[in-house]
Amino acid sequence: MELGLYLIGNCKMGAWHDLISVRKDHAVHSIDLGLPGSMSKSGVPLSIDCSSLNRAYPRPDPRPSRLSHRHSGGAWEGLGMEDKGEVKCIKFSLENKILAVQRTSKTVDFSNFIPDSSQLEYTQECKTKNANILGFCWTSSTEIVFITDQGIEFYQVLPEKRNLKLLKSQNINVNWYMYCPEGAVILLSTTVLGNVLQPFYFRAGTMSKLPKFEIELPAAPKSTKLSLSERDIAMATIYGQLYVLFLRHHSRTSNSTGAEVVLYHLPREGACKKMHILKLNRTGKFALNVVDNLVVVHHQDTETSVIFDIKLRGEFDGTVTFHHPVLPARSIQPYQIPVAGPAPVTSQSPIPCKLYSSSWIVFQPDIIISASQGYLWNLQVKLQPIVNLLPDKGRLMDFLLQRKECKMVILSVCSQMLSESDRATLPVIATVFDKLNHEYKKYLDAEQSYTTAVEAGPSRCSPLLKRPVRTQAVVDQSDMYTHVLSVFTEKKEMPHKFVIAVLMEYIRSLNQFQITVQHYLHELVIKTLVQHNLFYMLHQFLQYHVLSDSKPLACLLLSLESFYPPAHQLSLDMLKRLSTANDEIVEVLLSKHQVLAALRFIRGIGGHDNISARKFLDAAKQTEDNMLFYTIFRFFEQRNQRLRGNPNFTPGRTRQW
């Protein structure tokens, strides 16, 4: 059985000189499996660090190279680039207007791809004497960072002047570096062992030095050589926070064998802190991806992957939280490579792709490259297969509520646990409802706070205030009614006591979180009770206010009078409690020819001086009770005498209502 991981968006990659542009620069690095490199996550087009691909694709004979570039209009055109030597790294700026090419360890060449601008190259040499450039990263459309073995240099590119301006530099011995574009943070490996990491944060032309931190190595190194490799480090944004992930091949504890992934939280302010440890419980070659805030660890020897979710409860020892895989190890869904070529050839069966190959190159957050086959994929998580792999419904719901595309899967889980074959116990169902309504309530509170702030006016409203985003984790009453509860109540084979218990459990959960229950849920309960002739239970629910008062509910009760006569009085009592349904009460009483009761009700609320006599007199006449008609007529004569000093009706007075 597959884990629910699958590869999408295969992109056939050509030789090193068939380069394509980038929408956004993502300079991130592979871990352990495959080759070190730098690539962006934006589908196609991509920027490519040729230092890795040159090892996968032999460099052809020297000749003028061509690369593709797409203008804003979407058309691709070939652009000539003179061959000045081996290309170590080549990247477009974030808006694809400037191309940077590193061919030597001392300089980086630039070319403008701006309309009506010269495409002549201009060169920037690193400022530090005797330094070698390890690589470079675009931090904005016109800002670039050179990383050398002796420090870091932050430049502003001036395409009109065809030169660069040094904004800031920092001298520090560097072993290797890593860049996370989502957090705009560059991580430098320093010291002899390489386990002291120095982060720098970039924003709007500024470079900030963050507190350095030390990676705990598995054991005290026996030599003074570099002990921490960039293969064992990754940076990724998980649940909106930037983490440094360290693949430690041997645990520091004596009672634990196998590798583990240590997560260090890297905040914008304050020191980096070790927060989580993911227990792999196996050894060998690993690679990491981060997909939908999940850490996916691939194991080459067993050709399986495991998923970790740091939001799920783990084992906290007072310092860090230990996590085990959410699910048992499973393989990525098999992938078939389509056969390219003429029609007779393409009719052949697709070729199975070798998964977990030693030629795989893995990039953050979710890119996998097969260097031997020349394909690039995005890794994604399928949620539906996971439903049957995680039997604990509470933990399953905690997992699903954190995923981006979760709503329909959550609703299917709710339907499944209410089915005859997989029916869950009421405590489990209550737990699921509470978890759903907890998220629902958080969204309602955020929406209410936003509305209140907006109504307070711009003077009191923060400029940073944003309307809360309704994620798919918000499963409201309409969703539950439409996709789960209304379908559930139609199942004939389900015991009616269980059906009613489930409906009341959902209403109980809504009330617990102080969420106003919509009338259609109460109507569903009443219809279910009536369908099974449980009128005594209906009476108790109404008498003890288990079902909230509402006009639609009162009208529904009126319609049940022929099946259950007390429903008429229950409806009137409900309307009276609402205090906003006086007109409806009068209408109900008059429709039942209870004219005197309607008149007494109007007098009781002090509205008898404003009512029209015509409606009451017509209702009294329809009863064919002369004494009743006389009584009503005398009441309105006395009212006329009291209000106007004359018992007679004025023209049109009896027609008012």
QUISULZI-V189551 format. One line per field, one symbol per residue. phi: phi as a letter, one per 20 degrees, with the letter a starting at -180 (. if undefined). A space follows every 10 residues. Layout:
phi=???
//
This chain:
phi=.ffoebdcmf cfdeffeeec ecebfcecce cmfndfabbe dbmdececef feffeecfff ggageccebd fffoeebecf cffdpfeebb beffdmdcdd cddcedccec cecdgmcfef fccceffffm edferbbedb fcccceddfd qccdcdedff elbcdfeabb eafcebcbcd ffelcdddec mffneeddec dcalmdcdee ffbdeffgbf fecdegddef fecbcbeclm decdddeefc ffefecdoeb ddddedefcn efcfdcceee lbcpecbdcc clmdeddedf felcccdccf fffcdedncc decdgfcffb efggcdefee pfgfffffff efefelffef ddceebdcde ffemcccdec deegffgeec fffffffgff feefddgfff fffffffdef fdfeffgfff ffffffffff fgffffffff ffffffoffd effefcffee fffedeffff ffecfffffe fffegfffgf fffffffgff ffeldfffff ffffffffff gdleffffff gffdlfeffa fgfffffffe gfebgfffff ffffffffmc cfffffffff femeffffff ffffemdffd eefgffffff fffldfffff ffffffffff ffecmbffef gnffeeb
//
